[in-house]
Amino acid sequence: TGESKADIAYKNKIDGCRREDSVENELKDRYPESSGYKIIKEAYLRDQDGNIVKDPETGQARRIDFVVVKDGKVVDSVEVTSKTAPKDAQSAKEERIRENGGNYVKDPETGELIRMPDSVHTRIERRD
């Protein structure tokens, strides 16, 4: 095709931003601010002291695309991706981080730590 790696990376970035914008708008409709919901974007998994927790296997942290909070509780967690991107390794990394205490996200406006309940698992939202 004659596309360079930089061209492909740029296109992937544009597509990713478009997918995230689309999902964010849907989340805003589903979880309106007027009903007390707050959508936190790009939330790192943290420990009870607010430290970013890294996966013991990969040494990497985990940032979730969207975490939805209401009344100080996480009610939804969403990862946006393409139709084809493999996400098993990322999901496994998140599970290991949560098993190692990474069960909190920080509200960027208040600095408050919000616990992710065991019942909330990040769902994968696949888009073209």
N, C-alpha and C positions, 0 to 999 in steps of 0.2 A: 504493500500500500504506500510505501514511501514515508510513512509517519515515523518520526523519531520517538525515542523513549520519552522525551520531554513533551512532545505533542500528545502522546497517549496519556501521560500523567496529568497534563493540563485538562484534557477531555474528561478523564475520570474524576478529577476534582470538581469540574463544572457539573457533571452528572450527579455526583454525590451531594453537592450543595442544593441542587434542584430537588433531589429526593428528600433531603432533610427539610427543606422549606415546605414541601407538600405535606409531609407527616406532621410537622409542627403546626401547620394550619388546621389539620384534622384534629390534632390533640387539643388545640385551643377551642375548637367547636365542641368536642366531646367533654372537655374539662374546662368550662368557662371560669375566668378569673372572678366574675360576678357571683359565682357559687362557692368561692373560697379556695379554688384550686390555684396552684402555682406550678409552672413548668420550669424545671432547672435544666439548662443545656450543658452538655459536656461535663458531667459530674464525675469526679474521681471517687473511687471506693476508698474509704478511710476507716481508721480504727476509732475506738471510743474517745481517744485523745485528739482526734482530728488529723492524725498523720496519714499520708497516702500509703496504702498497703501494697506491697509488690508481691507478685506471684513467686513462691519459693522455687518453682521449676524454671521459669523463664527470666526471672528478675525484672519483669515488666509490671507496670501499673495498669489499671483498667479504668478507662473513661467511658461512661455510658452516654449515648447521644441525648436522651431525654429521660428525666425522672420527674414523675408527677406527684405532687405533695398536696395533701389536704389535712387541715387540723393537726399539723406537725407529724403526719404519718405518710410514708410512701405508699401510693396506691397503684402506681404503674411504672414500668421501666421498659424503655424501648430502644432497640438498636436498629438503625436504618441501614440497609445494604442493597446491593444489586440482586437481581434474580439468581445470579450464578455464583456469587462469592461464597467460598466455603467458610463457615462460621463455627464449626465444631471445636477447633483449637481455641478460639476466642471464648466460647461458652465454657469450655473446660477450665481455662485460665480464670475466668470470673468465679467459677465454683470453688477453685482452690483458694483464691483471694478471700472469698467469703468464709471459707472454712478456717482461715487464718486471721479472722477478726475484722476483715474489711466489709463491715455491714452498715456503714454510715456514709451519707453524702452531706456536703456542706451547702447551706443556703448562702449564695454569694451576696445577697443583700444584707442579711442579718448576722452571718457567720455561725448561725445555729447548726449543730450537727443533728441530722435526722436519721434515725435507724431504719434500715430496710428490713422489714419483717421476713422471716423465713418463708412465708407464703408468697412473697413477691419475687418472681424470677424474671430476668430481662427477656422480653420477647423480641424475636427477630421480625422486623417488618421489611419484606422484600418488595422492591419496586424496579420497574424498567428504567 
